[in-house]
Amino acid sequence: MHIPDYARAMIRSALPTVPTSRQLGALDCCLCNKPFGDRLPVPLGPTPESGLFGCHPCLTRLVARARRARDAALAQDAARAQAESAGWLPVRERHLARLDSVRQAAEAVAGLARDGDTEPLRVAWLLVSLESACAWVPDAPEPPASVDRKDSELRNEAFRLDLAMITAREAVAERLAYHLINEAQPEEPEMCEEFECPEGCSGRHDSSHIDCGPEAVFEDLAEHGITVEQPEPEPLSPRLAALLGKSEAEEKRSLLPGIEEQAPVALAHFGIDADDTDVLVSAAAVGLVADAWREGPLDEIHTADDGPSDGEIFAQSVDLYRRARTALVAAREDGPEALLAFVAVASDVDLPWAGGSGFALRTVSESVAEFVQHVDDRVWFTAEVMREQGWRAALLHRATSATFKAPTHFGMPGWPSAVASAMEHLAVLDRSGAPEALTDLAAVEAALLEAPDQLGADALDWISHQALLG
């Protein structure tokens, strides 16, 4: 007779404290104390040949009682979890709404700070009121024990608020610093003709950018009695050393000469219209993920014994594609600094990966320092191209990279064709051992086309092992 695990505790509690010799000799049932006769005794341990023995009717009765107790406990647990979840959801939504509203306020303050139409004093008060609103945001509420405690949305929204607050503070600080400097500027009416000032100019001309060089701050602090050891000057790179004797026009040579003329031709060969901004941004996002995140040190992390699976990398790359696309779109208005939002997530060693994965870079035995530096370096280069040659040049560079490294990845024009081919093969494969998420082929196809990471890392891992998507 099979005794389920959930019934063993109840059976042990029913055993006699001091068994009789007949019970120990397998002559009487240790539960009802009736002779076995021609009935087959069931051993209860410690071995099949020694210890105590019970009869089938007694054990069947105790197992049924244990099952009822277990089912009642499960029902109580489910009811309690449902009640806790119902109480937790409004608390969670209120906190998310507060984070979102303060974040929107921070973004609005940053915009007003950059807008020259808002008075500097008003900008300062806006920052003070914004800081007050941020200080009043309570700590993230603790979910009940029955609710998943790893709530990525709460963490992501708090992170987005932090980024928005940093941006607002930087914008206000820059506005007020230049306001004070400009207010202190002496009148220089002799410069009006050069600046083509309108009639009635006071003779005081604003400065919107001042570059003091890398050493001025240390000298300025010394005047206030603060000594900070200056870093050793970096040796000149071969490129800078080669520029020392060249003319100013030569020094301003772009990082990627000819990108505006050559890249559209290469992209057109792969079916990408460089004049279609939406398609170009998507391809550039794929290229940024491939160059900065997928290529290089991640290969060693992937092959480690405790590294991520193919499906986890697949799901995370899709999530990062969306973040890269959002950052690139934001960079058109906010400048290259908007790419830092992508860097923060792509190189976060504690953030669990997408697709329901529990993997985080912190858990891997391989060193991730090189990986983090790699991400930072590659995105920095894109930011530099954007500063020197413009937003479009940076997109052309990364989009061209995507056509060679990831022509059929999610986000590329070739992705729908790759999905169609994969579905044809998937329809004829034996999926008896596949994850449940791959049961409904219509739903699978829709998810692959719109959001592959929603299938889950396990399903994507199964698809990767079948080489369905190349």
Residue pairs with C-beta under 8 A, 6 or more apart in sequence:
1 42
1 56
1 59
1 60
3 11
3 42
3 59
3 63
4 63
4 66
4 67
6 66
6 67
6 70
7 62
7 63
7 66
7 67
9 66
10 62
10 65
10 66
10 69
11 44
11 54
11 59
11 62
11 63
11 66
14 31
14 62
15 30
15 31
15 44
15 52
16 23
16 30
16 52
19 30
19 52
20 28
20 33
22 28
22 35
23 29
23 30
23 33
23 52
23 53
24 50
24 51
24 52
26 36
26 41
26 53
27 35
27 36
28 34
28 35
28 36
29 35
29 36
29 41
29 53
29 54
29 55
29 58
30 44
30 52
30 53
30 54
31 54
31 55
31 58
31 59
31 62
32 55
32 57
32 58
34 55
36 53
36 55
39 55
39 56
40 56
41 53
41 54
41 55
42 53
42 54
42 55
42 56
42 59
43 49
43 51
43 52
43 53
44 51
44 52
44 53
44 54
45 51
45 52
77 146
80 146
81 146
81 147
84 144
84 145
84 146
84 147
85 144
85 146
85 147
87 144
88 141
88 143
88 144
88 147
91 141
92 141
92 143
92 151
92 154
95 138
95 140
95 141
95 154
96 153
96 154
96 157
98 137
98 138
99 137
99 157
99 158
99 160
99 161
100 157
102 130
102 133
102 134
102 137
102 161
103 157
103 160
103 161
103 164
105 130
105 133
106 130
106 134
106 161
106 164
106 165
106 167
106 168
107 164
107 167
107 168
109 123
109 126
109 127
109 130
109 168
109 171
109 172
110 164
110 167
110 168
110 170
110 171
110 172
111 171
112 118
112 123
112 126
113 123
113 126
113 127
113 168
113 171
113 172
113 174
113 175
114 171
114 175
118 126
120 175
120 176
120 179
123 172
123 175
123 176
124 172
124 176
126 172
127 168
127 169
127 172
130 165
130 168
134 161
134 165
137 161
140 154
140 155
140 158
143 149
143 151
150 352
152 351
152 352
155 351
159 344
163 340
163 341
163 344
167 334
167 337
178 206
178 207
178 208
178 210
181 207
181 210
182 204
182 206
182 207
185 204
185 205
185 206
185 207
186 204
187 202
187 203
187 204
188 203
188 204
188 205
189 201
189 203
191 203
191 205
192 201
192 203
195 205
197 205
215 230
218 228
218 230
221 227
221 228
236 244
243 250
243 251
254 388
254 389
254 393
255 381
255 384
255 385
255 388
255 389
256 385
256 389
256 393
256 397
259 385
259 389
259 393
259 396
259 397
260 389
260 392
260 393
260 396
263 274
263 396
263 397
263 399
263 400
264 274
264 275
264 396
266 400
266 403
267 273
267 274
267 280
267 283
267 396
267 399
267 400
267 403
268 274
269 403
270 403
270 407
270 413
271 413
271 414
272 279
272 280
272 283
272 399
272 403
272 413
273 279
273 280
274 280
274 396
274 399
279 413
280 392
280 395
280 396
280 399
281 325
281 328
281 329
281 395
282 325
282 411
282 412
283 395
283 398
283 399
283 402
283 403
283 411
283 412
283 413
284 324
284 328
284 394
284 395
284 396
284 397
284 398
284 399
284 402
285 321
285 322
285 324
285 325
285 328
285 398
285 411
286 321
286 324
286 399
286 402
286 406
286 409
286 410
286 411
286 412
287 397
287 398
287 399
287 400
287 401
287 402
287 403
287 405
287 406
288 324
288 328
288 342
288 378
288 379
288 382
288 398
289 317
289 320
289 321
289 324
289 346
290 401
290 402
290 405
290 406
290 409
291 378
291 398
291 401
291 405
292 346
292 374
292 375
292 378
292 379
292 382
293 317
293 320
293 346
293 375
294 313
294 317
294 406
295 405
296 371
296 374
297 368
297 370
297 371
297 374
298 313
298 371
300 366
301 307
301 308
301 361
301 364
301 366
301 368
301 371
302 308
302 313
304 364
304 365
304 366
305 365
306 363
306 364
306 365
307 364
307 366
308 316
308 353
308 357
308 359
308 364
309 359
309 457
309 461
310 460
310 461
310 464
310 465
311 355
311 357
311 456
311 457
311 458
311 459
311 460
311 461
311 462
311 463
311 464
312 353
312 355
312 357
312 359
312 457
312 460
312 461
314 355
314 452
314 453
314 457
314 460
314 461
314 463
314 464
315 353
315 354
315 355
315 356
315 357
315 452
315 453
315 456
315 457
315 460
316 353
316 354
316 355
316 357
316 453
317 409
317 410
318 354
318 410
318 451
318 452
318 453
319 353
319 354
319 355
319 453
320 342
320 345
320 346
321 409
321 410
321 411
323 341
323 342
323 345
323 346
324 342
325 411
326 341
326 342
327 338
327 339
327 340
327 341
327 342
328 338
328 339
328 394
328 395
330 338
330 341
331 337
331 338
331 339
331 386
331 391
331 394
332 391
335 386
335 387
336 382
336 383
336 384
336 386
336 387
336 394
337 383
339 379
339 382
339 383
339 386
340 379
342 379
343 375
343 376
343 379
345 351
346 375
346 379
347 371
347 372
347 375
347 376
348 361
349 360
349 361
349 362
349 368
349 372
350 360
350 361
350 362
351 360
352 358
352 359
352 360
353 359
353 360
353 457
354 453
354 457
355 453
355 454
355 455
355 456
355 457
355 460
356 456
356 457
356 458
357 457
361 368
361 371
362 368
382 394
382 397
382 398
383 394
385 393
385 394
385 397
386 393
386 394
402 409
402 412
403 412
406 412
407 414
408 414
408 415
408 417
408 418
408 469
408 470
409 415
410 452
415 449
416 449
418 469
418 470
419 445
419 448
419 449
419 469
421 468
422 448
422 463
422 468
422 469
423 441
423 444
423 445
423 448
425 466
425 468
426 438
426 441
426 444
426 463
426 466
426 468
427 441
429 466
431 438
431 439
434 459
434 462
435 456
435 458
435 459
435 462
437 444
437 455
437 456
437 458
437 459
438 444
438 455
438 459
438 462
438 463
444 455
444 459
447 454
447 455
448 455
452 460
453 460
455 463
463 469
